[in-house]
């Protein structure tokens, strides 16, 4: 992993009726924009399960880069980072 991120991102939409509507992407993009305006952070980290293709697609669409794949308690997981925050 690279330097420790100055922010860690976590998100979850529990109600499946709201999945695949762009709400998560909108919320994460807004989070990134607000953080870059109000805080001097260099990077944001995020974890997701390898089986969560929607979350992986969300992170990829916002330019998060895969840093590491690992297994935790037998579950495949991935760690992503966004490092070019000046773009937001």
Buried (B, 14 or more C-beta within 10 A) or exposed (E): EEEEBBBEBEBEBEEEEEEEEEEBBEEBBEBBEEBBEEEEBBBBBBBBEBEEEEBBEBBEEBBBEEBEEEEEEEEEBBBBBBBEBEEB
